[in-house]
Amino acid sequence: MAKILYVDQDKRISGVVRDLLTASGHECATLSRGAQACDSLREQGADLMIVEVLLPDVCGFEILRRIRADRELFATPVMLVSQMNTEEEVQHGMAQGADDYLQKPPDAAQFLARVKSLLAAAALVRQPDPLTHLMNEHLAKYTVEHHLSLREPFALVCLELMQLAEFGQKAGAEAGNKVLRHAAHILEACARPLKDDSFQAAHMGAAHFMCLMRPDMAGTYCEWVCGTWRAHVPALYTSIGLAGTDDEVPRVGALVYYTVYSGQRGSSVHDCFQKLMTIREHAHRNGEGIYADRRAG
């Protein structure tokens, strides 16, 4: 059973939603005013918040921004609902940090399916990545949204292990997992000398890692990560029982790239990740090394 908070001035639809969720085994509390939303969420807690965009006092977009900026609440999943469902409105809602956007009145089957999907994802948010024990990709996204909401400058540093899939095919799945765990250890070890309290590392899945950190140290950190990876590869291969020069087993290389957010208003997680994808495309054309986009964003 999940605890869900629904915020809508329309009492009729609030009753319909509450009945749907209760019949599905959930506990549902309702509010009619947006001004109460964050306080209620903080005091009573909820596994999911569903918010009408057009509220009479504080709009759903503003409630969402307040949640993403709150140091305790920022990882709460939020679904926006509204009769306004133009592509522009939906994109704006998702850019504010919404997890989903649904048209009112909601179709019962579609609504319950979307709620189920959001709750399943929410259950994983606070769990460390099972392989590397770093922050998982779900919490990483919320963390970036949190810093964007506060307009706190940060750098996003990505490490991609080149040819890891090919390496795993030749050396075996456990050898590939050991390489991932070794990469996670390097990311954390290289961060310690920085003494950066904001540093957080995440395994984003497969061969991809992402670190959030102070922008002024990003370049130095990338150099340390690349240098440490190159220095440790021979010992890593030996520990797996391979020779570092074995032509039968692909060499796993390190591709590192990063972008900087300077604190400007209007940037979204999508914007940040889009910048990283652009840098990644350039990096893939040029091979291993460090690639940066230092333009303010």
C-alpha positions, -999 to 999 in steps of 0.1 A, spaced: 0 0 0 13 34 -9 5 68 6 -6 93 -20 -14 130 -17 -38 145 -43 -41 183 -46 -71 197 -65 -98 224 -60 -123 203 -78 -139 182 -50 -158 160 -73 -127 148 -92 -108 146 -59 -135 122 -47 -132 101 -79 -94 99 -76 -95 91 -39 -120 63 -46 -99 49 -74 -68 48 -54 -85 35 -23 -100 6 -43 -65 -2 -56 -53 -6 -20 -37 28 -15 -42 55 11 -51 88 -4 -53 122 13 -67 152 -5 -60 190 -4 -79 218 -22 -52 245 -18 -17 245 -31 -3 266 -3 -7 237 21 9 211 -2 46 212 9 38 216 46 14 186 44 40 166 25 66 174 50 44 166 80 25 135 68 48 122 41 37 106 8 50 81 -17 36 101 -46 21 135 -50 -5 143 -77 -11 180 -83 -36 200 -105 -17 226 -124 -45 253 -122 -50 259 -85 -66 291 -72 -36 301 -49 -3 284 -58 -2 267 -92 10 232 -96 42 243 -114 52 264 -84 44 236 -60 66 213 -81 95 239 -81 92 242 -43 94 204 -38 124 200 -61 142 229 -42 135 214 -7 164 194 8 141 169 24 113 165 -3 132 169 -36 130 132 -45 93 129 -41 77 117 -74 51 142 -87 24 137 -113 8 169 -127 -28 167 -139 -47 194 -159 -72 200 -186 -45 219 -203 -25 193 -222 -10 210 -251 25 199 -260 39 232 -248 22 228 -214 34 192 -210 70 201 -219 69 230 -195 57 207 -167 83 180 -174 110 207 -175 100 219 -140 108 183 -128 75 165 -131 76 127 -134 44 125 -154 17 148 -168 -18 135 -173 -49 150 -188 -81 156 -167 -104 139 -162 -81 109 -162 -91 76 -177 -92 52 -148 -72 24 -163 -45 47 -177 -44 67 -145 -39 36 -123 -12 22 -147 8 55 -145 5 56 -107 17 20 -105 47 28 -127 56 59 -107 54 40 -74 76 12 -87 103 37 -97 99 56 -64 106 24 -45 141 22 -61 151 58 -56 168 56 -23 184 22 -29 221 23 -39 231 8 -72 233 -29 -64 266 -35 -83 287 -4 -75 269 9 -43 269 44 -58 238 65 -61 214 51 -87 203 68 -119 168 77 -105 182 96 -74 208 112 -97 181 128 -118 163 142 -88 196 154 -73 204 174 -105 168 188 -105 174 198 -68 205 218 -76 189 234 -107 159 245 -85 183 261 -60 203 276 -89 235 263 -73 264 261 -98 277 226 -104 295 204 -129 283 171 -143 312 148 -150 306 116 -170 328 86 -172 321 61 -200 340 28 -201 348 22 -237 344 -13 -251 331 -27 -218 304 -47 -235 330 -63 -258 352 -69 -229 324 -87 -210 317 -109 -240 353 -121 -241 362 -121 -204 329 -130 -189 301 -111 -170 318 -112 -136 350 -97 -150 329 -69 -165 312 -63 -132 346 -62 -115 357 -35 -140 325 -15 -131 332 -18 -93 368 -7 -99 357 24 -118 333 33 -90 362 30 -65 384 53 -87 356 79 -89 353 80 -52 390 79 -44 398 107 -68 371 129 -51 385 126 -16 414 151 -21 389 177 -34 372 179 0 340 188 -19 309 182 3 287 185 -27 303 156 -46 281 127 -55 288 98 -78 261 77 -96 261 46 -118 237 55 -146 236 19 -160 258 -2 -182 292 15 -188 281 50 -177 288 69 -146 280 105 -136 294 128 -109 280 160 -95 306 184 -81 319 219 -77 325 234 -112 359 249 -103 374 214 -96 359 195 -125 389 198 -149 414 187 -123 391 158 -112 388 146 -148 425 145 -152 429 125 -120 402 100 -130 418 95 -165 453 92 -151 443 68 -123 424 46 -147 453 43 -171 477 36 -143 454 9 -128 444 -10 -159 474 -34 -159 468 -44 -123 431 -47 -129 436 -70 -158 461 -91 -138 436 -94 -109 410 -108 -134 436 -132 -147 442 -114 -180 473 -99 -195 468 -62 -202 481 -67 -238 460 -97 -246 447 -91 -281 418 -115 -276 403 -93 -249 394 -56 -258 411 -30 -237 386 -10 -216 393 27 -221 381 58 -202 361 85 -219 355 115 -196 334 145 -205 316 173 -185 295 203 -186 290 232 -162 258 248 -149 265 284 -138 232 290 -119 212 307 -146 174 305 -145 155 284 -170 178 254 -173 163 219 -170 177 184 -165 169 177 -201 191 207 -211 220 194 -190 217 159 -204 214 172 -239 246 191 -235 263 160 -223 250 140 -252 264 166 -276 298 164 -260 297 126 -260 290 125 -297 321 147 -303 341 125 -279 332 93 -296 344 107 -329 378 115 -313 385 86 -289 396 84 -253 404 115 -233 388 144 -216 361 166 -233 345 197 -218 317 222 -224 325 251 -201 298 274 -216 276 289 -189 242 272 -187 
